[in-house]
Amino acid sequence: MEHFKQSMLELIVDTSTNLPPDVRRALARAQLQEEAGTRAALALDTIADNVISAEEDQGPICQDTGMPTFEVHTPVNCNQLALERDIREAVAEATRLGKLRTNSVDSLTGVNSGDNLGPGTPVIHFRQWERDDIEVRLILKGGGCENKNIQYSLPAELEGLGKAGRDLDGVRKCVMHAVYQAQGHGCAAGIVGVSVGGDRTSGYQHAKEQLFRSLDDVNPAAELRDLEQYVMDNANKLGIGTMGFGGAVTLLGCKVGVQNRLPASFFVSVAYNCWAFRRQGVTIDAQTGVITSWLYKDGAAKLEKLSGSAGDGAVVLRAPISEEQIRALKVGDVVLLDGEIHTGRDALHKYMIDHDAPVELEGGVLYHCGPVMLRDESGWRVKAAGPTTSSREEPYQADIIHKFGLRVVMGKGGMGARTLQALSEQGAVYLNAIGGAAQYYAHCVTGVDGVHFLDEFGIPEAMWHLQVKNFPAIVTMDAHGNSLHADVLNSSRKKLEEFAEPVFR
């Protein structure tokens, strides 16, 4: 099978850069449901622009290309060791080409392998079947949505919903709660794969397997079909909306599967996936390794911008930013950043608590971002640069705002009460960039001024110094104690309570 490795490289590149038609159709429907000019509409338009750009440029749709997970079906007597070797080599090559971000990190030392290879990465599941061909499916599920996976052990008491028992109605409550608890952190509008039953390990795996179903399919089991439809009809009534900004569309898909369980256990496992629903599959000739067909290429799927420019009525900020400029902003304002910004994720925040910053940050912008970077003869180039989930930095952020005199912290999903207080005290704001819009934001980067901690932390966690132009984001936490994230959380919590009464008996 001399062509198998090249086929795997083609699969990886297409999965990373080309959103499947069924997902595009769901996003197009979502655009039509949101009122033009709202924050949600602006976010969906940015997403549409990003999807189009990623396909045209063959760049990663989202900079967090996740942990590549392959589901492989092979004929009897197929050499799975050789297939695994070729898949690993294809993953390393895709990383070198900038189609995958360097995401494999030693859990004890924090050292990045640099090629996405290491113990447990990539994930490859083999199954034999009686067909003569090979089928390979791949999902790239980023860390932000992976962190919003959740597992319930029934019976359980759920916030806003009360008791969830060991029955279909208990499962219903779990799925509704799973959507609620994700808020905007998992880059809504999202998709949920649900497994009813199994054990703790098989439940999560089975839930992720549901994400390989088409968004347009119909569940053959009547009771599960009814449950899926119920969730799609009602989860959007929570009002969480795209990116957690509030709005009409919170969920793009719900797929539920069931497996047997132990008498003593009743698990409901939920795999949450962001709007950047990157999964693809191929069938392959078992003799040559050549791709014979693609699994998710059906039907027309056109996305386009509907609501106009992100810069309409925006406030332009350029560092160093004054306190007066910040105090004039309020939640809901659209901001365009010009000039220098600095990236910083988990490793940098931990470092800066006890050390000085390598550059002056007074009046500056700290961007929660782990970009995809490539280096050539002209220097470093940004291949993808969307935001990462900010809540992970909550233990550090308030202290860092005060210590370094920051005026802007930017990421996705919002932050907590301690950070909100620091923003008020310092005269700073939190800007929410559009999660997953890695190509859109990469096009706003005009140059790379330098990098610190590259050897120590690796590319995603290093501190990159970027020049940007017309880089859009929305004020969701201002210097006056207001937080859109807290408002949406509270309002969706009240709406969740409306679904406490039994539905499936």
TORDO-86581 format. One record per residue (C-alpha): residue number from 1; residue in one letter; x, y, z. Coordinates in steps of 0.02 Angstrom, whole numbers, plus 50000, padded with zeros to 5 digits. Example, Ala and Ser with C-alpha at 12.3 -4.5 7.8 and 13.67 -1.06 7.14 Angstrom:
<nodes>
@n 1	res a	px 50615	py 49775	pz 50390
@n 2	res s	px 50684	py 49947	pz 50357
</nodes>
This chain:
<nodes>
@n 1	res m	px 50000	py 50000	pz 50000
@n 2	res e	px 50128	py 50126	pz 49942
@n 3	res h	px 50002	py 50270	pz 49933
@n 4	res f	px 49924	py 50250	pz 50106
@n 5	res k	px 50034	py 50380	pz 50193
@n 6	res q	px 49998	py 50509	pz 50059
@n 7	res s	px 49812	py 50470	pz 50074
@n 8	res m	px 49821	py 50500	pz 50262
@n 9	res l	px 49909	py 50666	pz 50232
@n 10	res e	px 49770	py 50717	pz 50113
@n 11	res l	px 49640	py 50667	pz 50243
@n 12	res i	px 49725	py 50769	pz 50380
@n 13	res v	px 49744	py 50924	pz 50272
@n 14	res d	px 49564	py 50918	pz 50213
@n 15	res t	px 49497	py 50890	pz 50389
@n 16	res s	px 49597	py 51036	pz 50458
@n 17	res t	px 49558	py 51160	pz 50320
@n 18	res n	px 49390	py 51117	pz 50241
@n 19	res l	px 49230	py 51115	pz 50344
@n 20	res p	px 49111	py 50975	pz 50287
@n 21	res p	px 48952	py 51019	pz 50190
@n 22	res d	px 48832	py 50964	pz 50328
@n 23	res v	px 48916	py 51082	pz 50452
@n 24	res r	px 48916	py 51224	pz 50326
@n 25	res r	px 48729	py 51199	pz 50297
@n 26	res a	px 48698	py 51206	pz 50485
@n 27	res l	px 48799	py 51368	pz 50501
@n 28	res a	px 48705	py 51445	pz 50353
@n 29	res r	px 48539	py 51405	pz 50439
@n 30	res a	px 48606	py 51483	pz 50599
@n 31	res q	px 48651	py 51644	pz 50508
@n 32	res l	px 48472	py 51662	pz 50448
@n 33	res q	px 48404	py 51639	pz 50624
@n 34	res e	px 48503	py 51781	pz 50703
@n 35	res e	px 48447	py 51963	pz 50690
@n 36	res a	px 48563	py 52066	pz 50580
@n 37	res g	px 48680	py 52181	pz 50675
@n 38	res t	px 48679	py 52083	pz 50838
@n 39	res r	px 48836	py 52016	pz 50922
@n 40	res a	px 48785	py 51839	pz 50874
@n 41	res a	px 48761	py 51889	pz 50691
@n 42	res l	px 48931	py 51973	pz 50689
@n 43	res a	px 49010	py 51817	pz 50762
@n 44	res l	px 48927	py 51703	pz 50633
@n 45	res d	px 48981	py 51817	pz 50491
@n 46	res t	px 49159	py 51810	pz 50555
@n 47	res i	px 49147	py 51621	pz 50563
@n 48	res a	px 49083	py 51614	pz 50384
@n 49	res d	px 49225	py 51725	pz 50325
@n 50	res n	px 49348	py 51613	pz 50417
@n 51	res v	px 49280	py 51452	pz 50341
@n 52	res i	px 49292	py 51524	pz 50166
@n 53	res s	px 49469	py 51587	pz 50195
@n 54	res a	px 49529	py 51422	pz 50269
@n 55	res e	px 49470	py 51327	pz 50115
@n 56	res e	px 49546	py 51452	pz 49993
@n 57	res d	px 49714	py 51464	pz 50083
@n 58	res q	px 49719	py 51282	pz 50144
@n 59	res g	px 49752	py 51347	pz 50319
@n 60	res p	px 49688	py 51274	pz 50482
@n 61	res i	px 49508	py 51325	pz 50515
@n 62	res c	px 49552	py 51341	pz 50700
@n 63	res q	px 49729	py 51356	pz 50769
@n 64	res d	px 49690	py 51222	pz 50899
@n 65	res t	px 49692	py 51068	pz 50790
@n 66	res g	px 49662	py 50960	pz 50942
@n 67	res m	px 49719	py 50782	pz 50970
@n 68	res p	px 49700	py 50693	pz 50803
@n 69	res t	px 49586	py 50543	pz 50830
@n 70	res f	px 49575	py 50410	pz 50695
@n 71	res e	px 49443	py 50274	pz 50682
@n 72	res v	px 49507	py 50141	pz 50562
@n 73	res h	px 49413	py 49990	pz 50493
@n 74	res t	px 49521	py 49861	pz 50405
@n 75	res p	px 49495	py 49694	pz 50317
@n 76	res v	px 49549	py 49535	pz 50405
@n 77	res n	px 49738	py 49504	pz 50390
@n 78	res c	px 49776	py 49688	pz 50353
@n 79	res n	px 49943	py 49744	pz 50430
@n 80	res q	px 49884	py 49868	pz 50561
@n 81	res l	px 50062	py 49900	pz 50622
@n 82	res a	px 50109	py 49966	pz 50450
@n 83	res l	px 49951	py 50074	pz 50443
@n 84	res e	px 49989	py 50149	pz 50613
@n 85	res r	px 50167	py 50189	pz 50560
@n 86	res d	px 50105	py 50278	pz 50404
@n 87	res i	px 49971	py 50375	pz 50501
@n 88	res r	px 50101	py 50436	pz 50625
@n 89	res e	px 50218	py 50489	pz 50486
@n 90	res a	px 50076	py 50581	pz 50400
@n 91	res v	px 50033	py 50672	pz 50562
@n 92	res a	px 50214	py 50728	pz 50582
@n 93	res e	px 50219	py 50789	pz 50401
@n 94	res a	px 50055	py 50884	pz 50419
@n 95	res t	px 50127	py 50968	pz 50574
@n 96	res r	px 50284	py 51017	pz 50481
@n 97	res l	px 50176	py 51094	pz 50343
@n 98	res g	px 50076	py 51197	pz 50470
@n 99	res k	px 49912	py 51103	pz 50443
@n 100	res l	px 49917	py 51041	pz 50624
@n 101	res r	px 49977	py 51140	pz 50775
@n 102	res t	px 50112	py 51064	pz 50885
@n 103	res n	px 49993	py 50997	pz 51018
@n 104	res s	px 50079	py 50845	pz 51097
@n 105	res v	px 50149	py 50893	pz 51268
@n 106	res d	px 50239	py 50784	pz 51396
@n 107	res s	px 50120	py 50783	pz 51545
@n 108	res l	px 50262	py 50782	pz 51673
@n 109	res t	px 50391	py 50901	pz 51598
@n 110	res g	px 50278	py 51011	pz 51491
@n 111	res v	px 50396	py 50990	pz 51344
@n 112	res n	px 50313	py 50996	pz 51173
@n 113	res s	px 50366	py 50855	pz 51055
@n 114	res g	px 50355	py 50974	pz 50907
@n 115	res d	px 50281	py 50845	pz 50788
@n 116	res n	px 50118	py 50789	pz 50873
@n 117	res l	px 50194	py 50619	pz 50911
@n 118	res g	px 50215	py 50545	pz 51083
@n 119	res p	px 50139	py 50421	pz 51205
@n 120	res g	px 49953	py 50423	pz 51168
@n 121	res t	px 49963	py 50545	pz 51021
@n 122	res p	px 49889	py 50531	pz 50895
@n 123	res v	px 49743	py 50424	pz 50950
@n 124	res i	px 49713	py 50276	pz 50832
@n 125	res h	px 49572	py 50150	pz 50856
@n 126	res f	px 49575	py 49996	pz 50744
@n 127	res r	px 49428	py 49882	pz 50707
@n 128	res q	px 49417	py 49737	pz 50585
@n 129	res w	px 49270	py 49708	pz 50470
@n 130	res e	px 49224	py 49587	pz 50331
@n 131	res r	px 49233	py 49714	pz 50190
@n 132	res d	px 49383	py 49715	pz 50072
@n 133	res d	px 49421	py 49900	pz 50084
@n 134	res i	px 49488	py 50013	pz 50221
@n 135	res e	px 49391	py 50156	pz 50300
@n 136	res v	px 49476	py 50294	pz 50399
@n 137	res r	px 49383	py 50431	pz 50491
@n 138	res l	px 49470	py 50576	pz 50577
@n 139	res i	px 49410	py 50705	pz 50701
@n 140	res l	px 49510	py 50858	pz 50758
@n 141	res k	px 49429	py 50912	pz 50921
@n 142	res g	px 49511	py 51061	pz 51005
@n 143	res g	px 49551	py 51080	pz 51189
@n 144	res g	px 49422	py 51215	pz 51222
@n 145	res c	px 49275	py 51103	pz 51176
@n 146	res e	px 49361	py 50946	pz 51243
@n 147	res n	px 49365	py 51030	pz 51413
@n 148	res k	px 49175	py 51049	pz 51407
@n 149	res n	px 49145	py 50861	pz 51391
@n 150	res i	px 49047	py 50802	pz 51540
@n 151	res q	px 48990	py 50636	pz 51614
@n 152	res y	px 48842	py 50607	pz 51730
@n 153	res s	px 48808	py 50462	pz 51846
@n 154	res l	px 48622	py 50441	pz 51872
@n 155	res p	px 48525	py 50471	pz 51978
@n 156	res a	px 48592	py 50646	pz 52003
@n 157	res e	px 48536	py 50818	pz 52060
@n 158	res l	px 48566	py 50943	pz 51919
@n 159	res e	px 48574	py 51131	pz 51936
@n 160	res g	px 48413	py 51211	pz 51876
@n 161	res l	px 48334	py 51045	pz 51829
@n 162	res g	px 48319	py 50950	pz 51991
@n 163	res k	px 48328	py 50761	pz 51999
@n 164	res a	px 48381	py 50664	pz 51845
@n 165	res g	px 48329	py 50483	pz 51863
@n 166	res r	px 48383	py 50323	pz 51775
@n 167	res d	px 48268	py 50342	pz 51626
@n 168	res l	px 48253	py 50434	pz 51460
@n 169	res d	px 48193	py 50591	pz 51546
@n 170	res g	px 48347	py 50588	pz 51657
@n 171	res v	px 48452	py 50577	pz 51499
@n 172	res r	px 48357	py 50726	pz 51428
@n 173	res k	px 48400	py 50830	pz 51580
@n 174	res c	px 48584	py 50781	pz 51568
@n 175	res v	px 48596	py 50838	pz 51386
@n 176	res m	px 48510	py 51003	pz 51421
@n 177	res h	px 48624	py 51032	pz 51569
@n 178	res a	px 48777	py 50989	pz 51464
@n 179	res v	px 48732	py 51125	pz 51339
@n 180	res y	px 48701	py 51249	pz 51480
@n 181	res q	px 48865	py 51215	pz 51570
@n 182	res a	px 48966	py 51237	pz 51410
@n 183	res q	px 48906	py 51418	pz 51392
@n 184	res g	px 49021	py 51504	pz 51265
@n 185	res h	px 49180	py 51418	pz 51323
@n 186	res g	px 49168	py 51278	pz 51196
@n 187	res c	px 49147	py 51398	pz 51048
@n 188	res a	px 48959	py 51388	pz 51028
@n 189	res a	px 48860	py 51357	pz 50924
@n 190	res g	px 48910	py 51176	pz 50958
@n 191	res i	px 48868	py 50995	pz 50924
@n 192	res v	px 48846	py 50863	pz 51058
@n 193	res g	px 48878	py 50676	pz 51043
@n 194	res v	px 48791	py 50579	pz 51182
@n 195	res s	px 48815	py 50403	pz 51246
@n 196	res v	px 48687	py 50322	pz 51361
@n 197	res g	px 48760	py 50176	pz 51459
@n 198	res g	px 48928	py 50088	pz 51452
@n 199	res d	px 49060	py 50117	pz 51584
@n 200	res r	px 49158	py 50277	pz 51618
@n 201	res t	px 49286	py 50241	pz 51482
@n 202	res s	px 49177	py 50166	pz 51347
@n 203	res g	px 49044	py 50299	pz 51377
@n 204	res y	px 49160	py 50442	pz 51329
@n 205	res q	px 49228	py 50349	pz 51179
@n 206	res h	px 49053	py 50303	pz 51119
@n 207	res a	px 48996	py 50484	pz 51142
@n 208	res k	px 49138	py 50545	pz 51031
@n 209	res e	px 49093	py 50412	pz 50902
@n 210	res q	px 48921	py 50493	pz 50886
@n 211	res l	px 49009	py 50646	pz 50816
@n 212	res f	px 49054	py 50546	pz 50661
@n 213	res r	px 48870	py 50542	pz 50613
@n 214	res s	px 48808	py 50667	pz 50484
@n 215	res l	px 48712	py 50814	pz 50556
@n 216	res d	px 48576	py 50776	pz 50428
@n 217	res d	px 48549	py 50592	pz 50472
@n 218	res v	px 48397	py 50521	pz 50562
@n 219	res n	px 48418	py 50408	pz 50713
@n 220	res p	px 48343	py 50236	pz 50676
@n 221	res a	px 48288	py 50215	pz 50858
@n 222	res a	px 48123	py 50306	pz 50883
@n 223	res e	px 48151	py 50355	pz 51065
@n 224	res l	px 48325	py 50423	pz 51028
@n 225	res r	px 48261	py 50513	pz 50874
@n 226	res d	px 48130	py 50598	pz 50982
@n 227	res l	px 48263	py 50645	pz 51110
@n 228	res e	px 48378	py 50719	pz 50978
@n 229	res q	px 48235	py 50822	pz 50907
@n 230	res y	px 48183	py 50881	pz 51080
@n 231	res v	px 48358	py 50943	pz 51118
@n 232	res m	px 48371	py 51033	pz 50950
@n 233	res d	px 48202	py 51114	pz 50977
@n 234	res n	px 48238	py 51172	pz 51154
@n 235	res a	px 48425	py 51195	pz 51185
@n 236	res n	px 48424	py 51353	pz 51080
@n 237	res k	px 48289	py 51425	pz 51194
@n 238	res l	px 48423	py 51442	pz 51329
@n 239	res g	px 48482	py 51600	pz 51241
@n 240	res i	px 48668	py 51565	pz 51260
@n 241	res g	px 48703	py 51596	pz 51076
@n 242	res t	px 48858	py 51598	pz 50970
@n 243	res m	px 49016	py 51621	pz 51076
@n 244	res g	px 48902	py 51640	pz 51227
@n 245	res f	px 48855	py 51816	pz 51169
@n 246	res g	px 48669	py 51779	pz 51185
@n 247	res g	px 48560	py 51740	pz 51035
@n 248	res a	px 48446	py 51617	pz 50948
@n 249	res v	px 48570	py 51479	pz 50903
@n 250	res t	px 48667	py 51384	pz 51035
@n 251	res l	px 48668	py 51208	pz 50962
@n 252	res l	px 48696	py 51147	pz 50783
@n 253	res g	px 48673	py 50961	pz 50813
@n 254	res c	px 48633	py 50825	pz 50939
@n 255	res k	px 48673	py 50640	pz 50908
@n 256	res v	px 48631	py 50507	pz 51038
@n 257	res g	px 48684	py 50325	pz 51047
@n 258	res v	px 48650	py 50190	pz 51176
@n 259	res q	px 48747	py 50040	pz 51242
@n 260	res n	px 48718	py 49915	pz 51381
@n 261	res r	px 48776	py 49950	pz 51558
@n 262	res l	px 48804	py 49868	pz 51726
@n 263	res p	px 48651	py 49857	pz 51841
@n 264	res a	px 48741	py 49968	pz 51969
@n 265	res s	px 48792	py 50104	pz 51845
@n 266	res f	px 48699	py 50224	pz 51733
@n 267	res f	px 48816	py 50344	pz 51645
@n 268	res v	px 48769	py 50480	pz 51522
@n 269	res s	px 48925	py 50542	pz 51432
@n 270	res v	px 48924	py 50700	pz 51326
@n 271	res a	px 49060	py 50746	pz 51200
@n 272	res y	px 49044	py 50931	pz 51161
@n 273	res n	px 49114	py 50994	pz 50995
@n 274	res c	px 49134	py 51175	pz 50939
@n 275	res w	px 49062	py 51250	pz 50780
@n 276	res a	px 49230	py 51210	pz 50696
@n 277	res f	px 49169	py 51031	pz 50678
@n 278	res r	px 49320	py 50958	pz 50589
@n 279	res r	px 49287	py 50777	pz 50547
@n 280	res q	px 49311	py 50688	pz 50383
@n 281	res g	px 49328	py 50511	pz 50318
@n 282	res v	px 49387	py 50412	pz 50168
@n 283	res t	px 49376	py 50238	pz 50096
@n 284	res i	px 49540	py 50168	pz 50032
@n 285	res d	px 49591	py 50030	pz 49914
@n 286	res a	px 49671	py 49898	pz 50025
@n 287	res q	px 49795	py 49849	pz 49889
@n 288	res t	px 49861	py 50020	pz 49836
@n 289	res g	px 49816	py 50137	pz 49979
@n 290	res v	px 49732	py 50259	pz 49859
@n 291	res i	px 49577	py 50355	pz 49914
@n 292	res t	px 49424	py 50289	pz 49823
@n 293	res s	px 49291	py 50400	pz 49901
@n 294	res w	px 49260	py 50535	pz 50032
@n 295	res l	px 49127	py 50510	pz 50166
@n 296	res y	px 49068	py 50687	pz 50206
@n 297	res k	px 49065	py 50776	pz 50038
@n 298	res d	px 48879	py 50763	pz 49999
@n 299	res g	px 48770	py 50905	pz 49938
@n 300	res a	px 48791	py 51091	pz 49910
@n 301	res a	px 48843	py 51201	pz 50054
@n 302	res k	px 48873	py 51386	pz 50028
@n 303	res l	px 48921	py 51507	pz 50165
@n 304	res e	px 48927	py 51695	pz 50143
@n 305	res k	px 48938	py 51851	pz 50248
@n 306	res l	px 48769	py 51930	pz 50282
@n 307	res s	px 48784	py 52072	pz 50407
@n 308	res g	px 48919	py 52187	pz 50340
@n 309	res s	px 49089	py 52237	pz 50406
@n 310	res a	px 49150	py 52199	pz 50582
@n 311	res g	px 49223	py 52374	pz 50585
@n 312	res d	px 49057	py 52467	pz 50572
@n 313	res g	px 49051	py 52588	pz 50719
@n 314	res a	px 49205	py 52510	pz 50800
@n 315	res v	px 49326	py 52596	pz 50919
@n 316	res v	px 49508	py 52589	pz 50865
@n 317	res l	px 49637	py 52555	pz 51002
@n 318	res r	px 49825	py 52561	pz 50983
@n 319	res a	px 49948	py 52521	pz 51124
@n 320	res p	px 49999	py 52601	pz 51236
@n 321	res i	px 49815	py 52627	pz 51280
@n 322	res s	px 49762	py 52756	pz 51409
@n 323	res e	px 49646	py 52728	pz 51555
@n 324	res e	px 49533	py 52864	pz 51485
@n 325	res q	px 49510	py 52766	pz 51323
@n 326	res i	px 49466	py 52609	pz 51421
@n 327	res r	px 49343	py 52694	pz 51539
@n 328	res a	px 49248	py 52758	pz 51387
@n 329	res l	px 49211	py 52579	pz 51331
@n 330	res k	px 49061	py 52476	pz 51384
@n 331	res v	px 49000	py 52297	pz 51361
@n 332	res g	px 48944	py 52268	pz 51182
@n 333	res d	px 49065	py 52391	pz 51100
@n 334	res v	px 49161	py 52327	pz 50950
@n 335	res v	px 49348	py 52364	pz 50955
@n 336	res l	px 49479	py 52360	pz 50817
@n 337	res l	px 49658	py 52336	pz 50878
@n 338	res d	px 49805	py 52412	pz 50785
@n 339	res g	px 49989	py 52397	pz 50825
@n 340	res e	px 50078	py 52275	pz 50939
@n 341	res i	px 49994	py 52140	pz 51042
@n 342	res h	px 50072	py 51998	pz 51143
@n 343	res t	px 50014	py 51818	pz 51156
@n 344	res g	px 50011	py 51725	pz 51321
@n 345	res r	px 49937	py 51560	pz 51376
@n 346	res d	px 49949	py 51446	pz 51527
@n 347	res a	px 50139	py 51428	pz 51539
@n 348	res l	px 50170	py 51615	pz 51520
@n 349	res h	px 50041	py 51664	pz 51651
@n 350	res k	px 50117	py 51546	pz 51776
@n 351	res y	px 50291	py 51614	pz 51736
@n 352	res m	px 50245	py 51798	pz 51749
@n 353	res i	px 50174	py 51782	pz 51924
@n 354	res d	px 50352	py 51762	pz 51991
@n 355	res h	px 50456	py 51844	pz 51854
@n 356	res d	px 50468	py 52005	pz 51755
@n 357	res a	px 50399	py 52014	pz 51580
@n 358	res p	px 50529	py 52012	pz 51440
@n 359	res v	px 50448	py 52165	pz 51359
@n 360	res e	px 50357	py 52321	pz 51419
@n 361	res l	px 50171	py 52284	pz 51446
@n 362	res e	px 50113	py 52449	pz 51524
@n 363	res g	px 49957	py 52501	pz 51428
@n 364	res g	px 49971	py 52346	pz 51320
@n 365	res v	px 49868	py 52201	pz 51254
@n 366	res l	px 49887	py 52020	pz 51310
@n 367	res y	px 49805	py 51896	pz 51193
@n 368	res h	px 49759	py 51721	pz 51251
@n 369	res c	px 49815	py 51632	pz 51094
@n 370	res g	px 49922	py 51484	pz 51042
@n 371	res p	px 49955	py 51519	pz 50858
@n 372	res v	px 50012	py 51404	pz 50719
@n 373	res m	px 50179	py 51472	pz 50661
@n 374	res l	px 50294	py 51427	pz 50518
@n 375	res r	px 50471	py 51490	pz 50488
@n 376	res d	px 50550	py 51518	pz 50317
@n 377	res e	px 50694	py 51620	pz 50247
@n 378	res s	px 50600	py 51783	pz 50280
@n 379	res g	px 50562	py 51741	pz 50461
@n 380	res w	px 50409	py 51686	pz 50560
@n 381	res r	px 50238	py 51684	pz 50480
@n 382	res v	px 50069	py 51667	pz 50568
@n 383	res k	px 49966	py 51526	pz 50492
@n 384	res a	px 49822	py 51529	pz 50618
@n 385	res a	px 49788	py 51644	pz 50765
@n 386	res g	px 49618	py 51625	pz 50848
@n 387	res p	px 49589	py 51644	pz 51036
@n 388	res t	px 49601	py 51509	pz 51169
@n 389	res t	px 49485	py 51486	pz 51318
@n 390	res s	px 49522	py 51622	pz 51446
@n 391	res s	px 49448	py 51541	pz 51600
@n 392	res r	px 49606	py 51436	pz 51623
@n 393	res e	px 49701	py 51596	pz 51664
@n 394	res e	px 49579	py 51654	pz 51799
@n 395	res p	px 49695	py 51604	pz 51944
@n 396	res y	px 49831	py 51721	pz 51876
@n 397	res q	px 49746	py 51859	pz 51776
@n 398	res a	px 49702	py 51987	pz 51910
@n 399	res d	px 49878	py 51987	pz 51980
@n 400	res i	px 49956	py 52003	pz 51807
@n 401	res i	px 49841	py 52147	pz 51759
@n 402	res h	px 49897	py 52244	pz 51913
@n 403	res k	px 50080	py 52193	pz 51906
@n 404	res f	px 50110	py 52243	pz 51725
@n 405	res g	px 49982	py 52381	pz 51699
@n 406	res l	px 49886	py 52293	pz 51560
@n 407	res r	px 49741	py 52385	pz 51477
@n 408	res v	px 49671	py 52243	pz 51372
@n 409	res v	px 49655	py 52057	pz 51401
@n 410	res m	px 49584	py 51963	pz 51253
@n 411	res g	px 49529	py 51784	pz 51228
@n 412	res k	px 49365	py 51689	pz 51218
@n 413	res g	px 49232	py 51635	pz 51341
@n 414	res g	px 49256	py 51770	pz 51472
@n 415	res m	px 49333	py 51766	pz 51645
@n 416	res g	px 49280	py 51766	pz 51827
@n 417	res a	px 49238	py 51886	pz 51967
@n 418	res r	px 49417	py 51916	pz 52023
@n 419	res t	px 49472	py 51968	pz 51849
@n 420	res l	px 49317	py 52079	pz 51832
@n 421	res q	px 49364	py 52169	pz 51992
@n 422	res a	px 49543	py 52194	pz 51930
@n 423	res l	px 49478	py 52268	pz 51767
@n 424	res s	px 49378	py 52396	pz 51867
@n 425	res e	px 49523	py 52439	pz 51980
@n 426	res q	px 49655	py 52451	pz 51843
@n 427	res g	px 49549	py 52529	pz 51707
@n 428	res a	px 49557	py 52382	pz 51587
@n 429	res v	px 49439	py 52279	pz 51479
@n 430	res y	px 49416	py 52101	pz 51424
@n 431	res l	px 49391	py 52080	pz 51236
@n 432	res n	px 49309	py 51924	pz 51167
@n 433	res a	px 49379	py 51872	pz 50999
@n 434	res i	px 49282	py 51747	pz 50893
@n 435	res g	px 49333	py 51572	pz 50942
@n 436	res g	px 49395	py 51462	pz 50801
@n 437	res a	px 49415	py 51606	pz 50678
@n 438	res a	px 49599	py 51568	pz 50656
@n 439	res q	px 49616	py 51616	pz 50472
@n 440	res y	px 49514	py 51774	pz 50492
@n 441	res y	px 49629	py 51836	pz 50630
@n 442	res a	px 49788	py 51775	pz 50545
@n 443	res h	px 49745	py 51892	pz 50402
@n 444	res c	px 49742	py 52036	pz 50528
@n 445	res v	px 49924	py 52003	pz 50577
@n 446	res t	px 50042	py 52112	pz 50475
@n 447	res g	px 50206	py 52055	pz 50552
@n 448	res v	px 50298	py 51961	pz 50690
@n 449	res d	px 50409	py 52072	pz 50798
@n 450	res g	px 50487	py 51928	pz 50894
@n 451	res v	px 50460	py 51787	pz 51017
@n 452	res h	px 50512	py 51741	pz 51194
@n 453	res f	px 50514	py 51572	pz 51282
@n 454	res l	px 50504	py 51473	pz 51120
@n 455	res d	px 50630	py 51342	pz 51176
@n 456	res e	px 50558	py 51331	pz 51352
@n 457	res f	px 50372	py 51325	pz 51313
@n 458	res g	px 50355	py 51274	pz 51129
@n 459	res i	px 50263	py 51366	pz 50990
@n 460	res p	px 50084	py 51372	pz 51062
@n 461	res e	px 50139	py 51428	pz 51236
@n 462	res a	px 50278	py 51548	pz 51185
@n 463	res m	px 50256	py 51737	pz 51200
@n 464	res w	px 50237	py 51802	pz 51022
@n 465	res h	px 50245	py 51989	pz 50985
@n 466	res l	px 50130	py 52025	pz 50838
@n 467	res q	px 50088	py 52179	pz 50735
@n 468	res v	px 49902	py 52184	pz 50692
@n 469	res k	px 49787	py 52293	pz 50589
@n 470	res n	px 49597	py 52305	pz 50607
@n 471	res f	px 49593	py 52157	pz 50727
@n 472	res p	px 49410	py 52148	pz 50786
@n 473	res a	px 49342	py 52093	pz 50955
@n 474	res i	px 49194	py 52134	pz 51067
@n 475	res v	px 49200	py 52209	pz 51242
@n 476	res t	px 49116	py 52079	pz 51352
@n 477	res m	px 49190	py 52134	pz 51521
@n 478	res d	px 49215	py 52321	pz 51548
@n 479	res a	px 49300	py 52433	pz 51675
@n 480	res h	px 49134	py 52473	pz 51761
@n 481	res g	px 49100	py 52300	pz 51834
@n 482	res n	px 48989	py 52237	pz 51693
@n 483	res s	px 49007	py 52062	pz 51619
@n 484	res l	px 48907	py 51997	pz 51471
@n 485	res h	px 48961	py 51820	pz 51520
@n 486	res a	px 48887	py 51836	pz 51694
@n 487	res d	px 48726	py 51908	pz 51620
@n 488	res v	px 48706	py 51766	pz 51494
@n 489	res l	px 48746	py 51635	pz 51627
@n 490	res n	px 48613	py 51705	pz 51744
@n 491	res s	px 48480	py 51721	pz 51609
@n 492	res s	px 48513	py 51547	pz 51538
@n 493	res r	px 48506	py 51475	pz 51713
@n 494	res k	px 48330	py 51544	pz 51734
@n 495	res k	px 48278	py 51476	pz 51565
@n 496	res l	px 48351	py 51306	pz 51607
@n 497	res e	px 48231	py 51293	pz 51754
@n 498	res e	px 48086	py 51294	pz 51630
@n 499	res f	px 48139	py 51120	pz 51573
@n 500	res a	px 48133	py 51038	pz 51745
@n 501	res e	px 47964	py 50956	pz 51722
@n 502	res p	px 47961	py 50778	pz 51648
@n 503	res v	px 47940	py 50760	pz 51460
@n 504	res f	px 47977	py 50576	pz 51424
@n 505	res r	px 47882	py 50460	pz 51540
</nodes>
